[in-house]
Amino acid sequence: MRGATHVRSAACAVAVALAATACGGGAAGGGADGIVRSSWGDPQNLIEPANTNEVQGGKVLDMVFRGLKRYDPETGQAHDLVAEKIGTTDSRNFTITLKPGWTFSNGEPVTARSFVDAWNYAAHLDNKQNNAPFFSDIVGYDDVHPASGAPRAKTMSGLVVKDDRTFTVALKDTFSTWPETLGYHAFVPLPRAFFTDHDGWLDKPVGNGPYAVESYQKGSAMKLRRWDGYPGPDKAHNGGVDLVVYTDNNTAYTDLMAGNLDLVDDVPAQALKNAAADLGDRYINQPALILQTLAFPMYRPEWSKPGMEKVRRGLSMAINRDEITRQIYQGTRTPAKDWTSPALGREGGHTQLCGDACAYDPARAKKLIEEGGGLPGGRLTLTSNVDTGSHRAWMDAVCNSVNNALGKGPVCTVDPVGTFADYRSRTTTFRMSGPFRSGWQADYPLIQNFLQPLYYTGGSANHGKFSDQRFDALVDKANRTTDQAQAVKDFQAAERILAEQMPVIPLWYQNGSAGYSERLSDVALNQFSVPVYDRIKVG
């Protein structure tokens, strides 16, 4: 294989744990007990369900936890899993009944209180959980997470435990699709150890999914092993997964080709041209619920003052999406035409609402930017992490496109951030000075998830701090309606405000891409582009 000798040493340099996993090869195994060796990016935070709203931590939660619902890996449809029934007569008050026999991997039963305590913890202001806004629809959320001042209560009044297998949820208003959101990992249950020994739990998370964490070294690796006592229908078909942190996905891909790794779920741009020839039918390229965007720091006056919507729109029209996706991504990206994903389908809300603003028009781009007052300081800096996703390649290409359109020399430059964790720290603490990468991998397959978390005032992933009362009102209206077709129309009306204001530039829809070794079979990606690890067979 190409570069095998060099790659073995290079890979060990980027991940301390490789000597015990990919480099050593001793954990490979085979058959039902074989271990899958998979590339990984360092999560922003320690693994914690309500504090994890990024892809790398989400992969772990998807293996270690199971919630009330589970999204079908092939269709994306939400099916009851831990829930036996989620009943309602008014789409506002829900009674949730759990299936019997569910436990955590430490033997503790999964009860109604396991969910209620987890949700109350997630929502409480003092716990500073990133996913707290996902609970804002529940009655009493404002008491535990007020917009200002100290919390007035310890728990949400809208959550009531009835018995070990039953609890009720009262929402502030009608939310017809609320049950469909409950497959997201923010809503999973937590064992008592999470509360009684929080630091110990973070060192070695305990969940109720098909895998249990054996060891975890942040920034290096995590070992997960099959939990044979798992009561769910989706039991692991392998002995476990070794996740190894790489700071360069090119190194991960070369390790795969050298036999030092089994699975790469982020094929680098440099390898896309040869991936099909390198891997044959072991290369996966399929549509996914992923959108790549550039967000503006609307919390900075130079980007949010009146008239800057023309500058933001002009920058969007200065980007040659067709050329970039064709030359860099070899058919694994499609130029974006809205703020959702084609994987939703037209009935799900996908349209072409971005219109001319997402079409390359350098002359119009230059005119709009001039009319809007020009670039702040006369320059533009794009920021992203560069350890995953081949982001440096497309950022350079976007800058070249903008520079060519404006015809004023190199006004656009790139500010690369070395690791995903460091980059997330900047974006989530609102320390960006110019446009920054803000790609979105859906939490669940609803148009609501592409809009509310990212653009609603105070949304869990609204890292540009965009705020528009009309947008918020339309989202609220869409959530309230029980007519699904009308709800989609209301969400699309909210999306038109994004087209007017352009707080985020849609770039392209991203396919899920992966490559795997000859040791593996039954490898698949779900609709969110995450490997379905429990189905993978080794040997």
C-alpha positions in Angstrom: 0.0 0.0 0.0 1.1 3.6 -0.6 3.2 5.1 2.1 2.7 2.3 4.6 5.9 2.6 6.5 5.7 6.4 6.8 2.1 6.4 7.8 2.6 4.0 10.7 4.9 6.4 12.5 2.9 9.5 11.5 -0.3 8.1 12.9 1.3 7.2 16.2 2.5 10.8 16.5 -1.0 12.2 16.3 -2.7 9.9 18.8 -1.1 8.6 22.0 -3.4 5.6 22.2 -2.5 4.2 18.7 0.1 1.9 20.2 -2.7 0.1 22.0 -5.1 0.2 19.1 -4.5 0.9 15.4 -0.7 0.9 15.3 -0.2 -2.2 17.4 -2.9 -4.2 15.8 -3.2 -6.4 18.8 -6.9 -5.5 19.4 -8.0 -6.3 15.9 -9.5 -9.8 16.6 -12.2 -11.3 14.4 -15.6 -12.8 14.3 -18.3 -11.8 16.7 -15.7 -10.5 19.2 -13.6 -8.5 16.7 -12.9 -4.9 17.4 -13.6 -2.1 14.9 -10.8 0.4 14.7 -12.3 3.7 13.7 -11.1 7.3 13.2 -12.4 10.0 15.4 -12.2 13.8 16.0 -11.6 15.1 19.5 -15.0 16.2 21.0 -15.3 19.8 22.3 -16.4 18.7 25.8 -16.3 15.6 27.9 -19.0 13.2 26.9 -22.3 14.4 28.5 -25.7 14.0 26.7 -27.1 17.4 27.4 -23.8 19.2 26.9 -22.9 17.6 23.6 -24.2 19.2 20.4 -21.4 18.3 17.9 -20.8 15.4 15.7 -17.8 13.7 17.4 -19.3 13.5 20.8 -22.6 12.5 19.3 -21.1 9.4 17.7 -20.2 8.1 21.2 -23.6 8.9 22.7 -25.2 7.1 19.8 -23.4 3.9 20.9 -23.6 4.3 24.7 -27.2 5.5 25.0 -30.8 4.7 23.9 -33.7 7.0 24.3 -37.5 6.9 24.1 -37.3 6.8 20.3 -34.7 5.7 17.8 -34.3 6.9 14.2 -34.3 4.2 11.7 -30.7 4.1 10.1 -32.2 3.7 6.6 -35.3 5.8 6.6 -34.8 8.2 9.4 -38.3 7.5 10.8 -38.6 7.7 14.5 -39.7 4.5 16.2 -40.5 3.9 19.9 -37.6 2.1 21.6 -37.4 2.6 25.4 -40.9 4.1 25.2 -43.8 1.6 25.1 -46.2 4.4 24.3 -46.2 8.2 24.0 -49.8 9.2 24.3 -51.6 12.6 23.9 -55.1 13.9 23.1 -54.1 17.6 22.5 -50.4 17.5 21.4 -49.6 19.5 24.5 -49.9 17.1 27.4 -48.2 13.7 27.0 -48.1 10.5 29.0 -45.0 8.4 28.5 -44.9 4.8 29.4 -41.6 2.9 29.4 -41.0 -0.7 28.3 -40.1 -3.1 31.1 -36.7 -4.7 31.4 -34.5 -1.8 30.4 -31.3 -1.3 32.5 -28.1 0.7 32.4 -24.9 -1.2 31.9 -24.2 -1.1 35.6 -27.4 -3.0 36.3 -29.5 -0.1 37.5 -33.1 -0.1 36.1 -34.1 2.6 33.6 -37.1 4.2 35.2 -39.3 7.2 34.7 -37.1 9.1 37.1 -34.1 8.3 35.0 -35.6 10.5 32.3 -37.1 13.2 34.5 -34.0 13.7 36.5 -31.8 13.8 33.4 -34.2 16.4 31.7 -34.3 18.6 34.8 -30.5 18.5 35.0 -30.2 19.4 31.4 -32.6 22.4 31.6 -31.2 23.9 34.8 -29.3 27.1 34.3 -26.7 26.3 36.9 -25.6 23.2 35.0 -24.7 25.2 31.9 -25.7 22.5 29.4 -25.5 23.4 25.7 -28.7 21.5 24.9 -30.8 23.2 27.5 -32.9 25.0 24.9 -34.3 21.6 23.7 -36.3 21.6 26.9 -37.6 25.2 26.6 -41.1 23.9 25.5 -41.7 22.2 28.8 -43.8 24.0 31.4 -41.5 25.3 34.2 -38.4 25.7 32.0 -38.4 29.5 32.6 -38.3 28.9 36.3 -35.2 26.7 36.1 -33.6 28.6 33.2 -34.7 32.2 33.4 -33.6 34.7 30.7 -32.0 36.8 33.5 -31.4 36.4 37.2 -31.2 33.2 39.3 -33.3 30.1 38.9 -36.6 30.1 40.8 -37.0 26.4 41.0 -34.9 23.2 41.0 -37.2 21.2 38.7 -39.6 21.9 35.9 -43.3 21.7 37.0 -44.2 20.2 33.6 -42.5 16.9 34.4 -44.2 14.5 36.8 -43.2 11.0 37.7 -46.3 8.8 38.1 -44.6 5.4 38.8 -41.5 3.6 37.8 -42.6 3.2 34.2 -44.7 6.3 33.7 -44.2 10.1 33.6 -46.1 13.0 32.2 -44.9 16.0 30.3 -46.8 19.3 30.0 -45.7 21.7 27.2 -46.2 25.4 27.2 -48.1 25.2 23.9 -49.2 22.7 21.2 -46.2 21.0 19.6 -47.5 18.3 17.3 -44.1 16.8 16.3 -42.5 17.0 19.8 -42.5 13.1 20.1 -40.5 12.9 16.9 -37.6 14.9 18.5 -37.2 12.4 21.4 -34.7 10.3 19.6 -32.1 13.0 20.0 -29.5 12.2 22.6 -30.3 15.3 24.7 -33.4 13.4 25.9 -31.7 10.1 27.0 -32.0 8.8 30.6 -29.2 9.0 33.1 -28.2 6.6 36.0 -27.9 7.7 39.6 -24.1 7.6 39.3 -24.2 10.6 37.0 -25.6 12.7 39.9 -23.8 11.1 42.9 -20.3 10.8 41.3 -20.4 13.2 38.4 -16.6 13.5 37.9 -16.3 9.7 38.0 -19.1 9.3 35.5 -17.5 11.8 33.1 -14.2 9.8 33.2 -16.1 6.6 32.3 -19.7 7.3 31.1 -22.4 4.7 31.9 -25.4 4.4 29.6 -28.1 2.0 28.5 -26.9 1.4 24.9 -25.4 -1.6 23.1 -21.8 -0.5 24.1 -20.2 0.3 27.4 -17.1 2.6 27.7 -14.1 0.6 28.8 -11.6 3.6 28.8 -11.4 7.2 27.7 -8.5 9.5 27.2 -9.7 12.9 26.0 -7.8 14.1 23.0 -6.5 10.6 22.4 -8.9 7.6 22.2 -11.9 5.9 23.6 -12.5 2.1 23.8 -16.0 0.8 23.8 -17.0 -2.8 24.2 -20.2 -4.7 23.5 -22.5 -4.9 26.5 -23.9 -8.4 26.4 -26.7 -7.5 28.8 -28.2 -4.9 26.4 -32.0 -5.5 26.2 -32.7 -3.6 23.0 -33.3 -5.1 19.5 -30.2 -3.5 18.0 -27.5 -5.5 19.8 -23.8 -5.1 18.7 -22.6 -7.6 16.1 -19.0 -7.0 17.0 -16.9 -7.0 20.1 -16.5 -3.2 20.3 -15.1 -0.1 18.8 -11.8 1.6 19.3 -12.2 5.3 18.4 -8.8 7.0 17.7 -8.4 10.7 17.5 -6.7 12.0 14.4 -5.7 15.7 13.9 -5.5 15.1 10.1 -8.1 13.0 8.2 -5.5 12.5 5.4 -3.4 10.6 7.9 -6.5 8.5 8.9 -7.2 7.6 5.3 -3.6 6.6 4.6 -3.7 4.5 7.8 -6.8 2.8 6.4 -5.0 2.0 3.2 -2.0 0.7 5.2 -4.1 -1.7 7.2 -3.7 0.2 10.5 -7.3 1.3 10.7 -10.7 -0.2 9.7 -13.0 2.7 9.2 -12.8 6.3 8.2 -16.2 8.1 8.1 -14.7 11.4 6.8 -12.9 10.7 3.5 -10.6 13.7 2.9 -11.0 15.8 -0.2 -7.5 14.9 -1.4 -8.6 11.2 -1.5 -12.0 11.5 -3.1 -10.7 11.3 -6.7 -9.2 7.9 -6.1 -11.4 6.6 -3.3 -13.6 4.4 -5.5 -10.5 2.9 -7.2 -8.7 2.5 -3.9 -11.6 0.8 -2.1 -14.1 -0.5 -4.6 -17.3 -1.4 -3.0 -15.8 -0.5 0.4 -16.3 3.2 -0.4 -19.6 4.7 0.6 -21.0 8.0 -0.9 -24.6 8.7 -0.1 -26.9 11.7 0.6 -27.1 12.8 4.2 -28.9 15.3 6.4 -25.9 17.7 6.4 -25.5 21.3 5.2 -22.3 23.2 5.1 -22.6 27.0 5.8 -20.7 30.2 6.6 -22.2 32.0 9.6 -21.7 35.7 10.4 -21.0 36.9 14.0 -24.2 39.0 14.2 -23.2 39.9 17.8 -20.6 42.2 16.2 -22.0 45.6 15.1 -19.8 45.8 12.0 -21.6 42.7 10.7 -25.1 43.4 11.9 -25.7 47.1 11.3 -28.4 48.1 8.8 -27.3 47.6 5.2 -24.9 44.8 5.9 -27.5 42.3 4.7 -26.5 43.5 1.2 -22.8 42.7 2.0 -23.7 39.3 3.3 -25.9 38.6 0.3 -23.1 39.8 -2.0 -20.6 37.5 -0.4 -22.9 34.6 -1.0 -23.1 35.5 -4.7 -19.3 35.8 -4.9 -18.9 32.1 -4.2 -18.7 29.7 -7.1 -20.3 26.7 -5.5 -20.5 24.7 -8.8 -16.8 24.9 -9.4 -15.8 24.3 -5.8 -18.0 21.2 -5.4 -16.9 19.8 -8.7 -13.2 20.3 -8.4 -12.6 19.6 -4.7 -15.4 17.2 -3.8 -15.8 14.9 -6.8 -19.6 14.6 -6.6 -19.8 14.3 -2.8 -21.2 17.8 -2.4 -24.1 19.6 -4.1 -24.4 23.4 -4.3 -26.9 24.5 -1.7 -30.2 26.2 -2.7 -31.7 26.6 0.8 -31.1 26.2 4.5 -32.3 22.6 4.8 -31.3 19.4 3.0 -32.6 17.5 -0.1 -32.7 14.4 2.1 -35.8 15.8 3.7 -37.6 15.7 0.4 -40.1 18.3 -0.8 -42.8 17.1 1.5 -40.4 17.5 4.4 -39.7 21.1 3.5 -36.8 21.2 1.1 -37.0 23.9 -1.5 -34.8 26.4 -3.4 -35.6 29.4 -1.3 -32.2 30.9 -1.4 -32.8 31.8 -5.1 -30.4 34.2 -6.8 -28.5 34.7 -3.5 -27.0 31.2 -3.9 -26.1 31.7 -7.6 -22.7 32.8 -8.6 -22.9 36.3 -10.0 -19.6 38.2 -9.5 -20.8 41.4 -11.0 -23.9 41.6 -8.9 -21.9 40.4 -5.8 -19.4 43.3 -6.2 -22.3 45.8 -6.6 -24.2 44.6 -3.6 -21.1 44.7 -1.3 -20.4 48.3 -2.4 -24.0 49.3 -1.9 -23.9 47.8 1.6 -20.9 49.9 2.6 -18.1 47.4 1.8 -16.4 44.8 3.8 -15.7 45.8 7.5 -12.2 47.1 7.5 -11.9 46.3 3.8 -11.0 42.7 4.5 -12.6 39.3 5.1 -11.3 36.5 7.3 -12.8 33.0 7.2 -12.3 30.7 10.2 -12.7 26.9 10.6 -11.0 24.0 12.2 -8.7 22.1 9.8 -8.3 18.7 11.5 -11.5 17.1 10.0 -13.7 17.6 7.0 -11.0 18.9 4.6 -12.1 22.4 5.5 -8.9 24.2 4.6 -9.3 23.2 0.9 -12.7 24.7 0.5 -12.0 27.8 2.6 -9.0 28.6 0.3 -11.3 28.1 -2.7 -14.0 30.3 -1.3 -11.5 33.0 -0.6 -10.1 32.7 -4.2 -13.7 33.0 -5.5 -14.4 36.1 -3.4 -11.1 37.7 -4.4 -11.7 37.1 -8.1 -15.3 38.5 -7.8 -14.2 41.7 -6.1 -11.1 42.2 -8.2 -9.2 44.0 -5.5 -6.5 41.6 -4.7 -6.3 39.2 -1.8 -8.9 40.8 0.5 -10.1 37.4 1.7 -7.8 35.2 3.9 -8.2 32.1 6.0 -7.7 31.7 9.7 -7.2 28.0 10.4 -7.8 26.5 13.8 -5.8 23.3 14.6 -8.4 21.2 16.3 -12.2 20.9 16.4 -12.3 21.2 20.1 -10.5 24.6 20.1 -12.6 25.8 17.2 -15.8 24.9 19.0 -14.6 26.7 22.1 -14.2 29.9 20.0 -17.6 29.7 18.4 -19.6 28.7 21.5 -18.1 31.6 23.5 -18.8 34.1 20.7 -15.3 35.1 20.0 -15.4 35.2 16.2 -14.6 38.4 14.3 -15.7 37.4 10.8 -17.5 34.6 8.9 -17.0 31.1 10.3 -17.8 27.6 9.4 -21.1 26.5 10.8 -22.1 23.2 9.2 -25.1 21.4 10.4 -25.7 17.7 10.8 -29.3 17.2 11.7 -30.3 15.8 15.1 -33.6 14.4 13.7 -35.1 14.5 10.2 -37.5 17.4 10.5 -37.3 20.9 8.8 -37.7 22.3 12.4 -34.3 21.0 13.3 -32.6 22.8 10.4 -34.1 26.1 11.5 -35.0 26.5 15.2 -31.7 25.4 16.9 -29.6 27.5 14.6 -31.6 30.7 14.0 -34.2 31.1 16.7 -33.3 33.6 19.4 -31.3 31.8 22.0 -31.2 28.5 20.0 -28.8 25.8 21.2 -26.7 26.1 18.0 -27.3 29.8 17.2 -23.6 30.7 17.5 -23.9 33.8 15.3 -26.6 35.1 17.7 -29.0 36.0 14.9 -32.3 37.2 16.2 -35.5 38.2 14.4 -38.9 38.4 16.0 -40.7 37.6 12.8 -38.7 34.4 12.4 -39.3 33.4 16.0 -43.0 33.9 15.6 -43.3 31.8 12.5 -41.3 29.0 14.1 -43.6 29.1 17.1 -46.6 29.0 14.8 -45.3 26.1 12.9 -44.6 24.1 16.1 -48.2 24.8 17.3 -50.0 23.6 14.3 -51.2 19.9 14.1 -51.5 20.1 10.3 -48.1 18.9 9.1 -48.4 20.4 5.6 -49.3 23.8 7.1 -46.4 23.5 9.6 -43.9 23.0 6.7 -45.3 26.1 5.0 -44.8 28.1 8.2 -41.3 26.9 8.5 -40.6 27.9 4.9 -42.0 31.3 5.6 -39.5 31.6 8.4 -36.8 30.4 6.0 -37.6 33.3 3.6 -36.5 35.7 6.4 -33.1 34.0 6.3 -33.1 34.6 2.5 -33.7 38.3 3.2 -31.2 38.7 6.0 -28.6 36.1 5.1 -27.2 35.7 8.6 -25.7 32.4 7.3 -24.6 31.6 3.8 -25.6 28.1 2.5 -22.7 26.6 0.7 -23.4 22.9 -0.2 -25.3 19.8 0.8 -22.9 17.2 2.0 -23.0 13.5 1.3 -21.9 10.9 3.8 -18.6 9.4 2.8 -16.7 6.5 4.3 -14.2 3.9 3.6 -13.5 0.6 5.4 -11.1 -2.2 5.4 -11.4 -5.8 4.1 -11.8 -7.0 7.7 -15.3 -5.4 7.9 -18.7 -6.2 6.4 -22.2 -4.8 6.8 -20.9 -1.2 7.1 -23.5 1.5 6.6 -24.0 5.1 7.3 -27.3 6.4 8.7 -29.1 9.4 7.4 -27.0 11.6 9.6 -23.8 10.2 8.1 -22.8 8.4 11.3 -21.6 4.8 11.0 -24.2 2.2 12.2 -21.5 0.7 14.5 -23.7 -2.0 16.0 -24.4 -3.6 12.6 -20.7 -3.9 11.6 -19.2 -7.4 11.5 -15.5 -8.0 11.8 -13.6 -10.9 10.1 
